[in-house]
């Protein structure tokens, strides 16, 4: 290995810097990680809905999601 990649910490982008440092390159941007997070949120919402959209677990899930939106 000729050199070690190190992405200096900026703002609150810990996950981005951690992944890029681990992978030794600029693989992820904040926009890409945000897109991945939104995709995972939608997948989780669909899986929770499989148990019934009127279930208490699904309603609680939606309430928590709204708090973080």
C-alpha positions in Angstrom: 0.0 0.0 0.0 1.5 3.3 -1.1 -0.5 5.6 1.2 -3.4 5.5 3.7 -6.6 7.3 2.8 -7.9 9.5 5.6 -11.0 11.7 5.2 -10.9 14.4 7.9 -14.0 14.7 10.1 -16.3 17.5 9.0 -19.6 18.4 10.5 -21.7 15.5 11.7 -20.8 13.2 8.8 -19.3 10.5 11.0 -20.8 7.6 9.1 -19.6 8.9 5.7 -16.0 9.4 7.0 -16.0 6.1 8.8 -17.1 4.2 5.6 -14.8 6.1 3.3 -11.8 5.6 5.7 -12.6 1.9 6.1 -12.9 1.4 2.3 -9.9 3.6 1.7 -11.4 6.0 -0.8 -14.1 8.5 -1.5 -16.9 6.0 -2.0 -19.8 7.8 -0.3 -21.1 11.4 -0.3 -23.7 12.8 2.1 -26.2 12.8 -0.7 -25.6 9.1 -1.5 -25.9 8.1 2.1 -29.1 10.2 2.5 -30.6 8.4 -0.5 -29.7 5.0 0.9 -31.3 6.0 4.2 -34.5 7.0 2.5 -34.6 3.7 0.6 -34.1 1.8 3.8 -36.9 3.8 5.5 -39.3 3.0 2.7 -38.4 -0.7 2.8 -38.9 -0.8 6.5 -42.3 1.0 6.2 -43.4 -1.6 3.6 -42.3 -4.5 5.8 -44.1 -3.0 8.8 -47.3 -2.5 6.7 -47.3 -6.3 6.0 -48.5 -6.8 9.5 -51.5 -4.6 8.9 -51.6 -0.8 8.5 -54.2 -0.6 11.3 -52.0 -2.5 13.8 -50.6 -0.7 16.9 -47.1 -1.6 15.9 -47.5 0.1 12.5 -49.1 3.2 13.9 -46.3 3.5 16.5 -43.7 3.0 13.8 -45.3 5.9 11.7 -45.4 8.2 14.8 -41.7 7.6 15.4 -40.9 8.2 11.8 -42.7 11.5 11.9 -40.7 12.6 14.9 -37.5 12.2 12.9 -38.7 13.7 9.6 
